[in-house]
Amino acid sequence: MSITIRPYDHPEDFKLVGDFLIDHYQPGNKDGNWLQPAWEYMHSHPSLDEASLHKIGLWEDASKLVGVVHYESELGEVFFEIDPTYTCLKGAMLEYAETHLYGEMETGQRYVKAFINDFDLEFETIAQSRGYKKDENLTRPTSQMMIPDPFPLISLAKGFHLKSLAEDNDLSKIHRVLWRGFDHAGEPPAAGIEWRKKMQSGPNFRKELTIVIEAPTGDFVSFCGTWYEATNRIAYVEPVATDPDFRGRGLGKAAVLEGLRRCGLLGATVAFVGSDQKFYQALGFKKIFTSNCWVKTMSQA
């Protein structure tokens, strides 16, 4: 092996990492790596700390990408994408995270929150040996659902209409349902329209796979983003939100199912979501593993 480590160069390396995730996907996400749509969604999310992207680390063996250590939105949270034949890199990846991807508390103390899959006992042991402790309150479950064929009929309450952003891409309506759907108080700030534009900037974002439910008033009151990854024939659900004034009417269910139905028509056979909420369980999703958070605090520089 001639392993080298280099900083992530965005946007040049964006597809390189995405292709790596596609190539190493194993059915049922048994590889434990992120799905490519999750990597893409991360880059189009408004909360991403773009100024720190160069701190992401890429491991290469003779110019072949074999591992990635990165955050999702801000420094301090750390995720690991690994070629299954290079598991020997796990310790070095943790060390890199502690040196380059740490977060800082107001006191100046540094910390790393490393997310490790619950089936990776080897990695958990390595983390413990480096002083990490599991935070039982911070978990990231992954759930899976086989897409039925034929797809069952989707019902919707009277007066509500299901459509995609290919039919109506009103950014102000999108902004309002996502703002309210994620439980922010009051009406959304006007400046947030730019956030919604960014969320549609991914190269594989498809308006026809992004579903909204329109109320009789004309407002969007439920939203579901679905992503289709053709190589492995998978669908990915992100984000999902329903206006709190309209919850409990099956609107979110209808939006998610319509997105999955459309992905199924394109060829998807299985869907994934980063949640194990009862809402998803009721749709047919079942948790397949959990990424647990292992925390280490370090002294100031």
N, C-alpha and C positions, 0 to 999 in steps of 0.2 A: 504494500500500500504506500502511496505517496500523497497523504492527506494534506490538503491546504484549507485554510479558513480565510474567507474574505467577506467584506461588507456587502449587503444587499444594495444593488444599484437600481433604483426605480426611476423610470418605468421599464428599463431594459430587461430586468430579471423577473418581471411580473409573470410573463408567460412561461419562463423556465421553471419556476416553482409550481405554477398551475399544472404544467405537463407532468412534472414529477409526481404530484398528488394523483393525477389520473393514472399514470403508469403503475403506481404501486398500490392502487386500490385493490382490496380483496373483498369478495362477496360478503355482505353483512358488515362491511367496514371493519373486518377482523384485523386489518393492518393497523387500526387505531389512529391513523393520521387524519388530518382535516380532509374534508371533501373539497374538491376544487371550487365549487360555488361558494363555500364558506370563505375561502381565500379571496375570491373576487368581491364578495359582499363586504368583507373587512375593508378593502381599499376604496369602496364607494360610500362607506358610512361617514356621516358628518362628524362623528366624534373621534375619528382617527387622528392621532398625532403624526401628521405627515413629516414634520421637521425631524423626527427621530428614526425614520425608516432606514437610514443608513446604518443604524446600530444593529439591525437584524443580521444574523450571521449565517453564511452559507458554507457548508463543508463539501469539498470536492475531492475526488480521487482521480487524478489524471484528467482533469476538466469535466469529469462526470459528477453531477450533483448527487450527493448521498445523504444529506441532512440539512435541516433548516431549524434555527432557533429564532423565535419571533414573539412579539406581543400582539394583542388584538386591537386595542384602541389607545392604550397608554402604557408607558414604561412601568415596570414592576410586576406585570402579569406576563407569564412566559409559557410558550407552547412549543412542542417538539415534533418535527416531522422527520421520520427516519426510514431510510432504506433498510428493509428487514435483515439484510446481510451485513449491516454495519452497526449492530447494536452495541458494539464495543465503544462507540463514541459517546454514550450517555453521560458518563462522568465528565468528559471534556465539555459537553454541552451545558451542563449545570455550571461548571466553572466559568464558561463564557457568559452565561446569563448573569452571574454574580458580578462580573467585571463590566459588562456593557449594557445590560437590560434592567438593571435595578431601578426601583422607585425610591423616592425620598420622602420621609415624613417631615412635618413642620419643624421637628427638632433637629433635622439633618441626618437622622439615622436612616440607613439604607435597608431595603427589604426586597425579597424576591418571592413571588407567589407562583410556584411552578405547578402546572396542571399535568398530572400523570394518570394514565388510564388504570383503572382498578385491577385489570388482569395482568398488568406488567409488574409482577412482584420483584423482578430484578431491579427495575428502575426505582421502585419504592425503597428497596434496601440501600441502593446507592445514595438516594436522597437522605435517608436517615443517617447514613454514615457521614454525611456532610453537614449535619446539624439541622435538617429540616424536620418540621413537625406538621402533622396533618391537621388542617382546620375542618372540622366536621360540618361547619356551617356553610362552606363554600364548595359547591359541587356543580359539575356541568354534565348532565346526563345526555345520552344520545339514544333516540328511539327510532324504530324502523317499522314500516308498514308495506306489505306486498300490495301492489296496485291491482285491484280486481279487473278481470276481463271476462264478460262485459261489465262495464261500470254501472253501479246502481243509480236509479233515478235520484236527482237532487231536488229537494223541495225547498220552497222559499215562501215566507209569510206574504200574505196578500198586500199589494201596494208597493212592495220592494222589488227592485230590479237588479239583476246580476249582469255585470259587463266587465270588460277588460280595459286597460289603459290604451289599447289600440283603438278603442271606440271613443273614449273620453279621457284625455290626459290633462284634466284641469288641476294644475299644480296647487291652487289655493284650496280646493276640496281635499286633495291628497294630504296637504300639510295639516289641515284641520283634523282629519280623522286619525292621523298618526300622532299628532300632538295630544289630542284628547284620549285616544286609545291607549296611550302609554301613561295615562293618569296625570298628565300635567294640568295644573289649575288654569282656569280662565281661557281666553281665546289665544290662539298662537301668535307669536311675534311675526310681523311681516317679513323681517329679514330671513326667516326660516325657509322661505321659498327657495333660496339658493341651496339649502340642504337637500330639498327634494329633487332638484335638478342633478345634484351630485349622485344621489342614490340611483339615478338612471344612467350613469356614466360608464358602467361596466361593459366590456366588450361583448359579454354574453347575456346582458340584460335584455329581456324580451317583453315588450308591452303586452302582447297577447297572452302572456303567462302570468301577468300581474292582475289580480282580480279585485274588484270593488263591488260593494253592495250599495245601491243608491236608494235612499229613503223617498217617500212620497214628496218631501219638500225639495228634492233635488240634491240634497247633501249626500256625500259619501259617509257611510256610518260603519262600514267594516272593510278591511283591507287584508289581502294575502298576497305576498310575493312568492312565486314558485320559480325554480331554476331547473333547467334540464341539461344534464351532462350526457352527451350522446354516446361517447366511447363505452362507458360502463352502464348505460341505460338507466341512470338514476335521476330521481327528482329530489330537490332540496327545498324545504319550506322555510322562508325567512323574508320579511318579518310578517307577523300576524297581529292585528289590532282591531278592536271594536270600540266604538264610542260608548262610554259607560251608560249613557241614557238609553242605549239600544241593546244591552246585553240580555242574555236569557231568551232570545227569540230564534236561536238557531242560525243567525246571520253569519257568524264567524265560521261555523261548521260548513255552511253552503259555500262560502268563499274558498276555504281550504280544499274542499272536495272538488270544486270546479277546476281549481288550479291543478290538482292531481289528475283529474280526468283528462285535461288537455295535455299534460305531460305523458300520460299513458297513450294517447293517440299518436304522439311523436315517437313512442317506442320505450318509454320508461316502464320498468317492471317492479321497481322498488322505490320507496320514498324514505327520506330521513328528515328528522327535525331535532334540534338541540334542546329538547325538553322532555320531561316525563309527566307533565301536568295531566290531570284527569280529563281535561278538554281533549287532548290528543289521544289519550287512552280510549275514550269513547268513540273516536273515529276509527280505531283499529291499530294505532301505533303501540308498540311494545318496547320497553327499554331493553337495550342490548348491552350497554356498558356505561360507566360513569367515569369522568375525569375528576379525580380528587385534587384538592388544592393543598400543596405542601409548602409551608412558609418558613423562611429563614430571615432573621434580622441580623444586620451587621453593623459594626461601629461606623462612625462618620469617617469620611476620607481624611 
